[in-house]
Amino acid sequence: MRSISIILNLILALIISGHNLQAQDNKSKEYLENIKRDSIDGVYIPIDLKDCFNQIDFFWTDSVKTEVREKTEDDFTIGAHFGIGLWMRNNWRLWTGSRLSRYFNDLGIIHPDDMSTIILTSYHRYLLRQDIKLEEQIDYYKEYWKKQR
């Protein structure tokens, strides 16, 4: 009786793992399709950081940009993390894969929170006509994750 139970559990485990592999394969296919698309579910996906600026400039009014300019970089990026930052991570598919997430992956940035923070920090600097220091930002996150390992 015990051997039948073990065999049934093994069969169940194989079925479940096969299903999980299929789901993972479907996610991989979706990722590969999404990184080629210029829009997903009707939302335009920027191709790079400059294109992010163009999109934010398009949907933010001058008064909102003025408010952003008046904030410190830290106040803006921290305050925007769960606002526009969350919108970016979800709608620009930084979690599930898009051409924008691939752009950041190619720069060595893997985590979507890091991607959105780089966009927000860079946009604030862009509005203030400051040097964005993209390489410095990238190095910061690479070093951070290196220490976490």
N, C-alpha and C positions, 0 to 999 in steps of 0.2 A: 504494500500500500504506500509505504514511504517513497519507494522508487517511482511510482506513478506520479506522486505529488511533485517530486523533483523534476521529472520529465515535463510535466505540465507547466511548471514554473519556468523551465528553460525555454519551452516553446513560446510562452507568453512574453518572456524577455526578448526573444528574437523578433517576435512580431512588433513589439514596442520599439525596439532599436531600429528595425527596418523602417517603421513609420517616421521616426525621428530623423533618420538619414534622408528619407524622401523630402521631409519638410525642410531640412537644411539645404538640400539640392535645389528645391524651389526658391528658397531665399537667395541662394547664389545666383540663380538665373535672373531673378528679379533685380538683384544688385547690378549684374552685368548689363541688363537692359536700361536701368535707371541712370547709370553713369554716362550713357550716350544721349539721353534725352535733354532737350532744352527747357521742357516744362513737364511737371508731373501733377496730375489731377488739377490741371488748369492754372498752376502756379509756375511762373517763370523761375528757372533755377540759374543764378549767376554762374559764370564760368570761372571767375577769379575775383580777387579782392577789389579791383577797380570796378568791375561789374556790380559787385555788392554795393559800392558807393553810389553808382548810378541808380540802382533800384531803390535804395533808401532815400536818395535825393528826390526820386520820383514820387514816393508815397508819403514823405514827410513835408509838411508845410514849412514856410520860412519861419513862422513863429515857433514851431517845435525845434527847428535847427538852432534858433536863437537861444532857446532854453537849454539845449545841449551844450552850446558854446559857453554858457554861463556857469556850468557845473565843472567841478574838478574832474579829471580823468577817472579817478577812483570812484567818486560819487556817481558819475554817469554809468560806468561799466557795472558796478555793483547793483545800482538801482535798476538797470536795464536787463540784468541777467534773467529774471523771471517774467519780463515783459517782452520787448522786441527780441531779446536773446532766445527766449523759449520759442517764440514764433519762428525765428530763423532755424533753430535746431529741428523743429517739427516740419515746417513747410518747405524749407530748402533741403530737407531729408538728410540732415547731417548724421542722424542716428542710423538710418537704413540704407544709405548710399545714394549718391547723386554725383553729377559732374563737379559740383562744388566740394563735396566731401573728398572726392578723388583728387582735386587740386590740392587740398590741404594734406591729404595722405602722401602725395608726391613730394610735399615740402617736409615730411616727417612728422606731421601733426595728425594724431590718430583720434583723440577724444573730442567728441562734439562740443563739450563745454569749453574746451581750449579753442576750438575753431570759432565759436561765437564770441568768445572774449577777445580774440585777435581781431575779429571784424569790428566789434564795438570800440576797442581801444584805437584801432587804426582809423575808424570813422571819426572819432572825437578829434584825433590829431589832424586828420584831413580837413575838418571844419575849421580848425584853428590855424591851418596852413603850416603845421609843424611837420618835421620829418617823422614818418611813420615808424621807422626802425624795425621793419619786418623781420630781418634776420635776427635782431636782438630778441624779439618776442618769440620767435621760433626756438632759438637757443635756450631761452628760459624754460619753455615747456619740455623740451628734450631733456634738459638737465633735471628738471623736476621728476619726470618719469623714470629717469635713470636711477635717481636716489630712491625712488619708491620700490624698485626691484631689489 
